[in-house]
């Protein structure tokens, strides 16, 4: 596991408001809502994120949407290596030069992958042996990723988070900044008004908790919403099979249960199971009350329902794209 607190080398010159705007002007970048671009320009905030992540010299960190490099620089200062996934070619092309200018001793610890984070597969970041990872055309000496730390684009934050947790099984921890209401949903306990599919799915991979809030004024441009920090720590001993086939079964049950969250599970899962009777059969087999609602169940309950359905040979699983 990573250390509880990050320690910095003191070798990175962090970006401030003026530097962020100057870099954007140089690249003729005007932040867009479609890409969820809100650049952090406060050094204390990015240090706080890195400290909260607990990454250290032994960690290889995945950062999604590094943008102009505000968070990349302190991550490099604390971690062993940073793999930055950036969809914008202009930003991806400028980032290594920014790091070379502001943290020359750490420039060799950065790998930039120009790609859509939702399209990145585990094979793109897979570990080839105990010493390295295959990153396509990038440095084969990069260790397998152990942490995800990112200011996620708000419009795709949950899909990206879940996608990477599934695709990169070597991740031991994730600390992400998302829209505050999304942070609340991810960390919500059963019975909460905002407990739902994101809560169940995040809980499939590890323990989830909200670790703080971030005000609007640390971003440029200033967003219309507050932000929250969510940390996920992978289970040291997974309580269930984390494989793709099993995960898809569990997620299909959760999707069906919350598609009609006000209905009893017997009714809500009838389409997934094939009939109300088959849904009840799976629920009873899993020791779950058919009259309960999805919002009352833990992730472990959904896992048991999926396992019961597999044993009984019922239930539909939608193929992921």
Legacy VTK file of the C-alpha trace (Angstrom):
# vtk DataFile Version 3.0
C-alpha trace
ASCII
DATASET POLYDATA
POINTS 321 float
0.000 0.000 0.000
1.079 3.588 -0.488
2.268 5.791 2.344
-0.409 7.741 4.243
1.042 11.089 3.220
2.968 12.202 0.175
6.377 13.799 0.616
7.730 16.250 -1.926
11.226 16.483 -3.357
10.946 20.247 -3.722
12.125 20.055 -7.339
9.023 21.315 -9.152
8.156 24.950 -9.797
4.361 24.873 -9.622
1.988 26.805 -11.846
0.067 29.825 -10.589
-2.804 31.820 -12.145
-0.533 33.893 -14.378
1.411 30.891 -15.650
-1.792 28.947 -16.393
-3.224 31.801 -18.445
0.083 32.381 -20.229
0.314 28.727 -21.260
-3.279 28.743 -22.466
-2.651 31.905 -24.479
0.496 30.413 -25.982
-1.480 27.384 -27.173
-4.497 29.491 -28.126
-6.606 27.313 -25.855
-10.001 28.512 -24.761
-11.371 26.083 -22.133
-14.480 24.314 -23.353
-17.419 22.735 -21.533
-17.490 19.866 -24.039
-14.085 18.671 -22.791
-14.836 19.592 -19.189
-11.822 21.886 -19.073
-11.412 23.804 -15.826
-7.736 24.311 -15.049
-6.583 24.392 -11.412
-4.290 27.334 -10.734
-3.824 27.177 -6.962
-0.603 25.567 -5.726
-1.984 24.826 -2.255
-4.924 22.937 -3.743
-2.812 20.651 -5.946
-0.411 19.965 -3.064
-3.401 19.078 -0.900
-4.637 16.635 -3.539
-1.254 14.944 -3.818
-0.872 14.720 -0.037
-4.354 13.236 0.249
-3.501 10.625 -2.374
-0.622 9.360 -0.273
1.529 8.596 -3.323
5.241 8.068 -2.835
8.429 7.209 -4.677
7.324 3.625 -5.267
4.120 4.680 -7.051
3.405 5.028 -10.738
0.467 7.407 -10.996
-2.104 7.663 -13.761
-3.328 11.214 -14.258
-6.298 11.791 -16.557
-6.660 15.152 -18.266
-3.422 16.784 -17.055
-4.226 19.875 -19.093
-1.520 22.483 -18.621
0.286 20.519 -15.894
-0.884 22.097 -12.631
-1.363 18.740 -10.911
1.257 16.879 -12.955
4.127 18.897 -11.461
3.429 18.158 -7.769
2.633 14.526 -8.642
6.069 14.187 -10.242
7.570 15.840 -7.172
6.103 13.130 -4.932
5.707 9.967 -7.033
8.100 7.720 -8.882
6.490 8.128 -12.294
3.418 9.799 -13.814
1.528 8.470 -16.828
-0.586 11.374 -18.093
-3.513 10.541 -20.390
-4.508 13.608 -22.410
-6.996 13.666 -25.286
-6.028 17.130 -26.593
-2.942 16.827 -28.846
-1.881 20.429 -28.200
-1.950 19.969 -24.435
-0.306 16.551 -24.675
2.467 17.988 -26.843
3.184 20.925 -24.529
3.178 19.020 -21.216
6.652 17.403 -21.497
8.169 20.800 -22.305
6.397 22.415 -19.347
7.807 19.742 -17.049
11.276 20.092 -18.556
11.141 23.851 -17.935
9.744 23.731 -14.394
11.067 20.416 -13.059
14.041 19.418 -15.263
15.293 16.763 -12.823
11.906 15.026 -12.961
11.210 15.253 -16.700
12.336 11.685 -17.290
9.642 10.449 -14.897
6.773 11.550 -17.148
5.049 9.500 -19.836
2.332 11.185 -21.909
-0.299 9.061 -23.624
-2.356 11.005 -26.176
-5.691 9.208 -26.019
-9.270 9.266 -24.852
-9.213 7.908 -21.285
-12.449 6.039 -21.999
-10.731 4.198 -24.857
-7.535 3.291 -22.998
-7.345 -0.440 -22.325
-5.422 -2.342 -19.726
-3.169 -3.689 -22.466
-1.999 -0.110 -23.074
-0.756 0.114 -19.504
-0.065 -3.509 -18.700
2.851 -4.741 -16.660
5.170 -6.962 -18.685
7.216 -8.192 -15.716
8.130 -7.134 -12.206
10.212 -4.268 -13.533
8.292 -2.658 -16.360
5.122 -1.934 -18.254
4.279 -1.959 -21.925
3.023 1.497 -22.833
2.933 1.062 -26.591
5.581 3.322 -28.073
6.591 4.791 -24.701
9.331 3.874 -22.249
9.124 0.128 -21.453
10.847 0.729 -18.129
7.799 2.311 -16.486
6.454 0.213 -13.582
2.809 -0.848 -13.589
0.411 1.890 -12.385
-0.463 1.752 -8.689
-2.474 4.953 -8.208
-4.939 7.164 -10.043
-4.878 10.863 -9.136
-6.799 13.285 -11.318
-8.989 16.328 -11.705
-11.482 14.428 -13.846
-13.491 16.167 -16.574
-16.889 16.676 -14.954
-18.944 15.482 -17.903
-17.381 11.985 -17.958
-15.959 11.639 -14.456
-17.799 8.507 -13.308
-17.392 6.540 -16.578
-13.662 7.341 -16.668
-13.144 6.402 -13.019
-14.974 3.080 -13.331
-13.335 2.297 -16.661
-9.814 2.730 -15.315
-10.505 0.851 -12.086
-11.666 -2.056 -14.227
-8.940 -1.836 -16.853
-5.943 -1.355 -14.546
-6.143 -3.995 -11.798
-2.754 -2.971 -10.389
-4.265 0.256 -9.022
-4.192 0.232 -5.234
-5.690 3.670 -4.660
-7.511 6.458 -6.472
-8.055 10.066 -5.446
-10.139 12.061 -7.872
-11.649 15.520 -7.919
-15.179 15.554 -9.306
-18.313 17.663 -9.122
-19.426 17.803 -5.476
-22.761 16.077 -6.051
-20.958 13.296 -7.922
-18.558 12.918 -5.002
-21.555 12.584 -2.699
-23.065 9.883 -4.915
-19.856 7.892 -5.171
-19.326 7.839 -1.409
-22.982 7.517 -0.357
-23.936 4.626 1.974
-26.999 2.402 1.409
-30.207 4.147 2.404
-28.891 7.578 1.481
-31.015 9.722 -0.809
-28.162 9.905 -3.331
-27.072 6.262 -3.068
-27.263 4.618 -6.466
-25.430 2.944 -9.340
-22.158 4.942 -8.975
-22.048 4.091 -5.251
-22.508 0.372 -5.879
-20.030 0.209 -8.749
-17.307 2.201 -6.996
-17.764 -0.021 -3.942
-17.136 -3.071 -6.107
-13.453 -2.073 -6.395
-12.693 -0.908 -2.871
-13.659 1.239 0.097
-14.924 4.679 -0.911
-14.925 7.883 1.101
-15.190 11.592 0.525
-12.064 13.358 1.716
-12.868 17.031 1.238
-14.311 19.838 -0.835
-12.681 22.275 -3.233
-14.010 25.778 -3.846
-14.706 27.261 -7.256
-12.117 30.020 -7.171
-9.108 27.723 -7.572
-10.155 27.020 -11.178
-9.919 28.896 -14.441
-12.474 29.408 -15.760
-14.506 29.396 -12.556
-17.065 26.549 -12.759
-20.677 26.896 -11.693
-20.373 24.102 -9.152
-18.303 23.131 -6.127
-15.927 20.179 -6.326
-15.301 17.238 -4.048
-12.439 14.812 -3.455
-13.160 11.087 -3.383
-10.688 8.396 -2.395
-11.019 4.705 -3.240
-8.694 2.197 -1.602
-8.617 -1.207 -3.275
-9.449 -4.165 -1.065
-6.248 -5.716 0.289
-7.939 -9.094 -0.045
-10.781 -8.777 -2.588
-13.994 -10.157 -1.060
-15.199 -11.326 -4.475
-14.075 -12.061 -8.005
-13.000 -8.817 -9.701
-12.823 -10.375 -13.168
-14.597 -8.829 -16.137
-17.344 -11.443 -16.533
-18.302 -11.305 -12.872
-18.125 -7.510 -12.796
-20.463 -7.248 -15.783
-22.971 -9.522 -14.062
-22.906 -7.460 -10.858
-23.152 -4.166 -12.722
-26.097 -5.454 -14.779
-27.982 -6.223 -11.570
-27.254 -2.763 -10.155
-28.286 -1.036 -13.393
-31.588 -2.920 -13.427
-32.311 -2.314 -9.746
-31.851 1.442 -9.976
-33.515 1.887 -13.349
-36.746 1.587 -11.378
-35.504 2.439 -7.919
-38.947 2.998 -6.379
-40.060 -0.527 -7.259
-39.353 -3.614 -5.193
-36.424 -5.690 -6.375
-38.789 -8.439 -7.498
-40.383 -5.984 -9.934
-37.296 -3.939 -10.818
-35.225 -7.022 -11.685
-37.974 -8.803 -13.625
-36.743 -7.585 -17.014
-33.143 -8.501 -16.214
-34.103 -11.929 -14.857
-36.722 -12.735 -17.485
-39.746 -12.654 -15.218
-40.782 -11.557 -11.703
-40.711 -15.201 -10.629
-37.126 -15.674 -11.811
-36.105 -12.405 -10.141
-37.582 -13.626 -6.862
-35.833 -16.964 -7.281
-32.444 -15.255 -7.588
-33.172 -12.921 -4.680
-34.227 -15.712 -2.338
-31.176 -17.750 -3.376
-29.028 -14.706 -2.482
-30.807 -14.259 0.864
-32.169 -10.852 -0.181
-35.747 -9.813 0.549
-37.642 -9.592 -2.793
-39.683 -6.735 -1.328
-36.577 -4.637 -0.620
-35.477 -1.813 -2.917
-32.100 -1.336 -4.538
-31.242 1.673 -2.412
-31.250 -0.564 0.687
-28.627 -3.026 -0.584
-24.874 -2.986 -0.193
-22.470 -3.788 -2.998
-21.989 -7.195 -1.372
-25.749 -7.820 -1.694
-25.618 -7.087 -5.430
-22.651 -9.440 -5.740
-24.620 -12.239 -4.072
-27.602 -11.685 -6.387
-25.339 -11.858 -9.449
-23.679 -15.030 -8.174
-27.057 -16.615 -7.415
-28.320 -15.736 -10.894
-25.233 -17.308 -12.471
-25.775 -20.513 -10.538
-29.424 -20.574 -11.570
-28.652 -19.736 -15.186
-30.780 -16.582 -15.299
-30.165 -12.893 -15.831
-29.076 -10.750 -18.760
-25.632 -9.176 -19.074
-25.202 -6.264 -21.481
-21.928 -6.390 -23.378
-19.707 -3.386 -22.674
-18.555 -1.331 -25.684
LINES 1 322
321 0 1 2 3 4 5 6 7 8 9 10 11 12 13 14 15 16 17 18 19 20 21 22 23 24 25 26 27 28 29 30 31 32 33 34 35 36 37 38 39 40 41 42 43 44 45 46 47 48 49 50 51 52 53 54 55 56 57 58 59 60 61 62 63 64 65 66 67 68 69 70 71 72 73 74 75 76 77 78 79 80 81 82 83 84 85 86 87 88 89 90 91 92 93 94 95 96 97 98 99 100 101 102 103 104 105 106 107 108 109 110 111 112 113 114 115 116 117 118 119 120 121 122 123 124 125 126 127 128 129 130 131 132 133 134 135 136 137 138 139 140 141 142 143 144 145 146 147 148 149 150 151 152 153 154 155 156 157 158 159 160 161 162 163 164 165 166 167 168 169 170 171 172 173 174 175 176 177 178 179 180 181 182 183 184 185 186 187 188 189 190 191 192 193 194 195 196 197 198 199 200 201 202 203 204 205 206 207 208 209 210 211 212 213 214 215 216 217 218 219 220 221 222 223 224 225 226 227 228 229 230 231 232 233 234 235 236 237 238 239 240 241 242 243 244 245 246 247 248 249 250 251 252 253 254 255 256 257 258 259 260 261 262 263 264 265 266 267 268 269 270 271 272 273 274 275 276 277 278 279 280 281 282 283 284 285 286 287 288 289 290 291 292 293 294 295 296 297 298 299 300 301 302 303 304 305 306 307 308 309 310 311 312 313 314 315 316 317 318 319 320
